[in-house]
């Protein structure tokens, strides 16, 4: 896994995973979680790829049951917001930490790492 890097560039490359798939959510420890998403990669001619995001230093989260992930509406994609030393991941168009905390699923952490996979 490598550090996420520039958040806006990452989100733009995958068009915020709009219309994508939320494939899995895994609790690795009390302070570490991972999610796997699938979306179209602008850098690869819009081929579909999967992306695993690992969150470390998790301090707050609202998680969905694994059986409900396939029912999640991904038309608005995901958001990742950086405020101070916190990084927040949420479903939908969210621009601030408080709006992400109103999302149906969110993770607040201090570090996000990524790993690209095949579709």
C-alpha positions in Angstrom: 0.0 0.0 0.0 1.2 3.5 -0.8 0.1 6.8 0.7 -2.9 8.4 -1.1 -1.1 11.5 -2.1 -3.0 14.5 -3.6 -6.7 13.9 -2.7 -8.2 16.1 -5.4 -6.1 14.5 -8.2 -7.1 11.0 -6.9 -10.8 11.9 -6.9 -10.7 13.5 -10.3 -8.9 10.5 -11.8 -11.8 8.3 -10.7 -14.5 10.9 -11.1 -15.2 10.5 -7.3 -16.2 6.8 -8.1 -19.6 8.2 -9.4 -21.6 5.3 -10.7 -19.0 2.9 -9.3 -19.4 0.0 -6.9 -18.7 -0.2 -3.1 -17.4 -3.8 -2.9 -16.3 -4.4 0.6 -15.7 -2.8 4.0 -13.5 -4.6 6.5 -12.6 -3.7 10.1 -8.9 -4.7 10.5 -8.5 -3.5 14.1 -10.2 -0.9 16.4 -8.2 1.8 14.6 -7.8 0.4 11.1 -10.3 -0.3 8.3 -10.3 -0.8 4.6 -12.8 -0.4 1.8 -12.7 -1.7 -1.7 -14.3 0.4 -4.5 -14.6 -0.1 -8.3 -14.6 2.7 -10.7 -13.5 4.0 -14.1 -9.9 5.1 -14.3 -9.4 8.2 -16.4 -5.6 7.4 -16.6 -6.4 4.1 -18.3 -8.8 5.2 -20.9 -11.7 4.8 -18.4 -11.1 1.1 -17.9 -12.7 -0.3 -14.7 -10.3 -1.0 -11.8 -10.7 -1.8 -8.2 -9.2 0.4 -5.5 -8.5 -0.6 -1.9 -8.3 2.2 0.6 -6.9 1.5 4.0 -7.6 3.9 6.8 -5.3 4.1 9.9 -5.7 6.1 13.1 -9.5 5.7 12.8 -11.2 7.9 15.5 -14.9 7.8 14.3 -16.9 5.8 11.8 -20.4 4.9 10.7 -20.3 1.6 8.9 -22.8 -0.3 6.8 -23.4 -4.0 7.1 -21.6 -5.9 4.3 -24.9 -7.2 3.0 -26.1 -3.6 2.3 -23.1 -2.4 0.3 -24.5 -3.6 -3.0 -27.7 -1.6 -2.4 -25.7 1.6 -1.8 -26.4 4.4 -4.3 -23.1 5.5 -5.7 -24.5 8.0 -8.2 -22.9 10.9 -6.2 -19.7 8.9 -5.6 -17.4 9.4 -2.6 -15.8 12.3 -0.9 -12.5 12.6 0.9 -12.0 15.8 3.0 -8.9 16.9 4.8 -9.2 19.2 7.8 -6.2 19.7 10.0 -4.7 16.3 10.8 -8.0 14.5 10.0 -8.9 12.8 6.8 -12.6 12.0 6.3 -14.1 9.5 3.8 -17.8 9.5 3.1 -20.4 8.5 0.6 -21.9 11.2 -1.6 -21.0 14.8 -2.3 -19.6 16.2 0.9 -17.3 19.2 1.2 -16.8 19.6 5.0 -16.2 17.3 7.9 -19.7 17.9 9.4 -21.3 17.1 6.1 -19.3 13.8 5.8 -20.5 12.9 9.4 -24.0 13.1 8.0 -23.2 10.5 5.3 -24.7 7.0 5.4 -21.2 5.7 5.7 -18.1 7.6 6.8 -14.6 7.0 8.3 -12.6 9.6 10.1 -8.8 8.8 10.2 -5.3 10.3 10.2 -3.9 8.3 7.3 -5.2 6.8 4.0 -3.3 4.4 1.9 -4.2 3.0 -1.5 -3.7 -0.2 -3.5 -4.9 -0.6 -7.1 -6.2 -3.9 -8.3 -7.9 -5.4 -11.4 -11.6 -5.0 -11.9 
